[in-house]
Amino acid sequence: MNPNHTNLPPRSKSGGKGKKSSAPKRKKSGVKTFFKTILIILLIAILSAAGYAGYLFFKGNEVIEKSGIDKPVPPGQSAKEKPITMLLLGTDYRPKTGTYLTDVVMVVSMHPDTNTATLVSLPRDTLVELDGYVPNKLNSYYPKFKAAFNKAEKKQPGSGIKPEDEMKVMMSKYMGVNIDYVTVIDFQGFRDIVDTFGGVDVNVKYNMCHRDSADGTDINLKAGPQKLDGAKALDYVRYRKSMNCNPKTKESNDFDRNARQSEVLHSLLDRMKSLGGVAKVGNALDAVSDNMITDLEQDQIRNLIATYYDIKKDDVRFMPVTGEWRSPNVYINSAELEKAKQALQEELAGNHKAGTAGEEAEDTVSP
């Protein structure tokens, strides 16, 4: 990638480390706290399709042809034969706003020999300081790349660099691994998925109110156990602060949202695994394919499902990277970032032992 193409001038700082800072006291948590809900169906198809393989073969084939790109997998690059790494992005795109900020940023590496995976999640407000890029929030790069691509294409068709490719290059450098693929899904896909499975059961811990006529946001949730449809579930996982409400409600942050996203995910997984949920997986795949961009080849998607359909929860290692919030940025915890990079390298080297993710997660902390 040519950094100048995107008007991102070089920086003198190197590496992907943020400022070191002492993190606030945090409580222990298992792997469930960090798995991001917005990309659930992609991960269901790749990592959680156990028990549905026959059904997905027939229904999924239609969706695969609709979602994947129609070109062959390069020789020796099949997910059945070699480990791969994928960048997963969840954007806040909505027709009313036209924005593409990435509220979810994850990197997942998978190894076919061990039938394991390592998934690293990063806060959306992470301050990225990286050679060749203007320091900025992590969630702002994708829309900037997209704007640069559109400008280049308007001037000379075929001259632009796809924003998904730009993100792969940047995040490969930031995480110290070669990222093979990228998948982007937007908010509408999330709403459709939740509605497909009949909603989610959550326990709202405090009232949440946020109203913004500019983008159509109208969050108004009351504390207590309840079932949420797709629109309200999205409100639940997105809520950060109160606006245009009287009285104002308690503020949230990236780390609280991670926990709520995980709560929604687990409710979805429970519904998916129910007898009635099996028949709805195909509809969910339809929903996500309508709101997804990926550079995965059609045959590679089939390879991923065939290879990882029976992967177990304990074989997926979740590595959240946290940090210190100092408005308007999150300053990454350098030690956690290095540990996450090492975990990805270990996965790619085949050194992640199956069934150990749960044990490792006991040592993971969250705010």
C-alpha positions in Angstrom: 0.0 0.0 0.0 1.2 3.5 -0.7 0.5 5.6 2.4 0.4 8.8 0.3 -2.5 7.5 -1.7 -4.8 7.8 1.3 -3.2 11.2 2.4 -1.9 9.6 5.5 1.7 10.9 5.8 4.5 8.9 7.5 5.0 9.1 11.2 8.3 8.8 13.1 6.8 6.6 15.7 7.1 2.8 15.1 5.1 -0.3 15.9 1.6 -0.7 17.0 2.1 0.0 20.7 0.1 2.7 22.4 1.1 4.6 25.4 1.8 2.5 28.4 -0.4 3.3 31.3 -1.6 1.8 34.5 -4.9 0.2 34.0 -7.7 0.6 36.6 -8.4 -2.3 38.9 -10.3 -5.0 37.0 -12.2 -8.1 37.8 -11.6 -11.5 36.5 -13.8 -12.8 33.7 -14.0 -15.7 31.3 -13.9 -15.8 27.6 -17.5 -14.8 27.3 -16.9 -11.2 28.1 -15.2 -10.3 24.8 -16.8 -12.1 21.9 -18.4 -9.5 19.6 -22.0 -9.9 18.7 -22.2 -7.9 15.5 -20.2 -10.6 13.5 -22.0 -13.6 15.0 -23.3 -15.2 11.9 -20.0 -15.1 10.1 -18.5 -16.9 13.1 -21.4 -19.3 13.3 -20.8 -20.3 9.7 -17.0 -20.7 10.3 -16.6 -21.6 14.0 -20.0 -22.7 15.4 -21.8 -24.7 12.8 -21.5 -28.0 14.7 -24.6 -30.1 14.1 -25.7 -28.2 11.1 -23.2 -29.3 8.5 -25.6 -31.2 6.3 -28.2 -28.5 6.4 -25.7 -25.8 5.7 -24.3 -27.7 2.7 -27.6 -27.3 0.9 -28.8 -23.9 2.2 -25.4 -22.5 2.7 -24.3 -23.2 -0.8 -26.8 -20.7 -2.1 -25.6 -18.1 0.4 -21.9 -18.8 -0.2 -22.4 -18.2 -3.9 -24.1 -14.9 -3.0 -21.5 -13.8 -0.5 -18.1 -15.1 -1.6 -16.1 -14.0 -4.6 -16.2 -16.2 -7.7 -12.5 -17.1 -8.2 -10.4 -20.1 -7.3 -8.5 -20.4 -4.1 -4.7 -20.1 -5.0 -2.8 -23.4 -4.9 -1.6 -24.3 -1.4 -3.9 -21.7 0.2 -6.8 -23.8 1.2 -8.0 -23.4 4.7 -8.1 -27.2 4.9 -4.3 -27.2 4.5 -2.9 -24.1 6.1 -3.7 -21.7 8.9 -5.4 -18.4 7.9 -5.9 -15.0 9.5 -9.0 -12.8 8.9 -9.8 -9.3 9.8 -13.5 -8.9 11.0 -15.1 -5.4 10.9 -18.5 -4.3 12.1 -19.5 -0.9 10.8 -22.1 1.6 12.0 -23.4 2.1 8.5 -27.0 3.2 8.3 -28.8 4.9 5.4 -29.6 7.9 7.6 -26.0 8.6 8.5 -24.0 7.2 5.6 -21.1 6.6 8.0 -18.8 3.6 8.0 -17.1 3.8 11.4 -15.9 0.4 12.5 -17.4 -0.2 16.0 -16.1 -3.8 16.0 -12.5 -4.7 15.1 -11.2 -8.2 15.5 -8.4 -10.4 14.1 -8.9 -14.2 14.1 -6.3 -16.8 13.2 -7.3 -20.5 12.7 -5.2 -23.6 12.3 -6.6 -26.7 10.6 -4.2 -29.2 12.2 -5.2 -28.3 15.7 -8.8 -27.3 14.9 -8.4 -24.2 17.1 -8.7 -20.5 16.7 -7.5 -17.3 18.4 -9.6 -14.2 18.3 -8.2 -10.8 19.3 -10.6 -7.8 19.8 -9.6 -4.2 19.9 -11.4 -1.2 21.4 -12.9 1.0 18.6 -11.5 4.2 20.1 -7.9 2.8 20.2 -5.4 5.5 19.3 -3.3 4.0 16.5 0.3 5.3 16.1 1.9 3.5 13.3 4.5 4.2 10.7 3.0 5.5 7.5 -0.3 6.6 9.1 -1.6 9.8 10.7 -2.4 9.0 14.4 -6.1 8.5 14.7 -8.9 6.4 16.3 -8.9 2.9 15.0 -12.6 3.1 13.9 -11.9 6.1 11.7 -9.5 4.5 9.2 -12.0 2.4 7.2 -14.2 5.4 6.3 -11.1 7.5 5.4 -9.9 4.7 3.1 -13.3 4.4 1.6 -13.5 8.1 0.9 -10.0 8.0 -0.7 -11.1 5.1 -2.9 -14.2 6.8 -4.1 -12.3 10.0 -4.9 -9.7 8.0 -6.9 -12.3 6.0 -8.8 -14.2 9.2 -9.7 -11.0 10.7 -11.1 -9.8 7.6 -12.9 -11.8 4.3 -12.7 -9.7 1.4 -11.6 -7.1 3.5 -9.9 -8.4 3.3 -6.4 -7.3 0.8 -3.6 -10.2 -0.9 -2.0 -10.7 0.2 1.7 -10.9 -3.4 2.7 -7.4 -4.0 1.2 -6.1 -0.9 2.9 -7.4 -2.2 6.3 -5.8 -5.6 5.7 -2.4 -4.0 5.1 -2.6 -1.6 8.0 -3.9 -4.2 10.5 -1.3 -6.7 9.3 1.4 -4.2 10.3 -0.3 -3.3 13.5 -0.8 -6.9 14.7 2.4 -8.3 13.3 0.7 -11.0 11.3 -0.2 -11.4 7.6 -3.9 -11.0 7.3 -5.3 -13.2 4.4 -8.9 -12.0 4.3 -11.3 -9.3 5.5 -15.0 -9.4 6.2 -17.2 -6.3 6.9 -20.8 -6.4 8.2 -23.1 -3.5 9.0 -25.7 -2.8 11.6 -28.7 -3.9 9.5 -27.3 -7.4 9.4 -27.2 -7.5 13.2 -30.8 -6.4 13.5 -31.9 -9.0 10.9 -30.0 -11.8 12.7 -31.6 -11.1 16.1 -35.1 -10.9 14.6 -34.5 -14.2 12.7 -33.9 -16.1 16.0 -36.9 -14.4 17.7 -35.0 -11.8 19.8 -32.6 -12.1 22.7 -33.0 -12.4 26.4 -30.9 -10.0 28.4 -30.8 -8.3 31.8 -30.5 -4.6 31.4 -28.5 -3.4 34.5 -29.5 0.2 34.4 -31.8 2.6 32.4 -30.4 3.7 29.0 -31.6 6.8 27.2 -30.1 8.5 24.1 -32.0 10.5 21.5 -30.4 12.0 18.4 -32.7 13.3 15.7 -29.7 13.8 13.4 -29.2 10.1 12.9 -32.5 8.7 14.1 -31.1 7.2 17.3 -33.8 6.7 19.9 -32.6 4.4 22.7 -34.9 4.1 25.7 -34.4 0.9 27.7 -35.5 0.3 31.3 -33.5 -1.8 33.8 -34.5 -5.4 34.3 -34.7 -8.8 32.5 -36.4 -8.6 29.1 -36.5 -9.9 25.6 -35.2 -7.5 22.9 -35.9 -7.5 19.2 -33.2 -6.7 16.6 -33.6 -2.9 16.8 -33.6 -2.8 20.6 -30.8 -5.3 20.9 -28.7 -3.0 18.7 -29.6 -0.1 21.0 -28.5 -2.2 23.9 -25.0 -3.0 22.6 -24.4 0.5 21.1 -25.4 2.6 24.1 -22.6 4.8 25.5 -24.0 8.0 27.0 -27.2 9.8 27.6 -28.4 12.6 25.3 -31.5 14.7 25.1 -33.0 12.8 28.0 -34.5 14.0 31.3 -33.3 12.6 33.6 -30.0 11.6 32.1 -29.0 7.9 32.4 -25.7 6.3 33.5 -22.9 6.5 31.0 -21.2 3.5 29.5 -17.8 2.8 27.7 -16.2 0.4 25.2 -15.5 -2.2 27.8 -19.1 -2.2 29.2 -20.4 -2.5 25.6 -18.1 -5.5 25.1 -19.8 -7.2 28.0 -23.3 -6.4 26.7 -22.3 -7.7 23.2 -21.2 -10.9 24.8 -24.5 -11.2 26.7 -26.4 -10.8 23.4 -24.2 -13.3 21.6 -24.7 -16.0 24.2 -28.5 -15.5 24.1 -28.3 -15.9 20.3 -26.2 -19.0 20.5 -28.6 -20.6 23.0 -31.5 -19.9 20.6 -29.5 -21.1 17.6 -28.7 -24.4 19.3 -32.4 -25.0 20.2 -34.4 -27.4 18.1 -36.3 -24.6 16.4 -33.1 -22.6 15.9 -31.5 -25.1 13.6 -34.1 -24.4 10.9 -33.4 -20.7 11.1 -29.7 -20.8 10.5 -30.2 -20.6 6.7 -32.4 -17.5 7.1 -29.8 -15.9 9.3 -27.1 -16.6 6.7 -29.4 -14.9 4.2 -29.6 -11.9 6.4 -25.9 -11.6 6.9 -25.1 -12.1 3.2 -27.2 -9.1 2.3 -25.2 -6.9 4.7 -21.7 -8.2 4.2 -18.6 -7.6 2.2 -15.9 -10.2 2.0 -12.9 -11.2 -0.1 -13.2 -14.9 0.8 -13.5 -17.1 -2.3 -16.6 -19.2 -2.4 -14.6 -22.4 -2.2 -12.6 -21.0 0.7 -15.8 -20.4 2.7 -16.7 -24.0 2.0 -13.2 -25.0 3.2 -13.6 -23.1 6.4 -17.0 -24.6 7.2 -15.7 -28.1 6.3 -12.6 -27.7 8.5 -14.0 -25.9 11.5 -17.6 -26.9 11.7 -17.0 -29.0 14.8 -14.7 -26.6 16.7 -15.6 -26.4 20.4 -15.9 -23.3 22.5 -12.9 -24.3 24.6 -10.8 -24.5 21.4 -11.4 -20.8 20.6 -9.0 -18.5 22.6 -10.4 -15.0 23.1 -7.8 -12.3 23.6 -9.3 -8.9 24.4 -7.0 -5.9 24.4 -8.0 -3.2 26.8 -6.4 0.1 27.8 -7.0 3.4 29.5 -9.8 5.8 28.4 -8.5 9.3 28.2 -11.0 11.3 26.2 -11.3 11.0 23.2 -9.1 8.0 22.9 -8.3 4.6 24.4 -4.6 4.2 25.1 -3.8 0.5 24.5 -2.3 -1.5 27.3 1.1 -2.4 25.6 1.5 -5.6 27.5 -1.9 -6.9 26.5 -1.3 -6.0 22.9 2.0 -7.9 22.8 0.4 -10.9 24.5 -2.4 -10.8 21.8 0.2 -10.6 19.0 2.1 -13.6 20.5 -1.2 -15.6 20.8 -1.9 -15.1 17.0 1.7 -16.2 16.2 1.3 -19.3 18.4 -2.0 -20.1 16.6 -0.4 -19.8 13.2 2.5 -22.0 14.3 0.2 -24.7 15.5 1.1 -24.2 19.2 -2.4 -23.6 20.5 -3.5 -26.9 22.2 -7.1 -27.8 21.8 -9.2 -27.5 24.9 -7.0 -25.0 26.7 -8.8 -21.7 25.9 -11.0 -21.9 29.0 -8.0 -22.4 31.3 -6.2 -19.4 29.7 -9.3 -17.3 30.0 -9.3 -17.6 33.7 -6.2 -15.3 33.7 -7.9 -12.8 31.5 -9.1 -9.6 33.1 -11.6 -7.1 32.1 -12.6 -3.7 33.3 
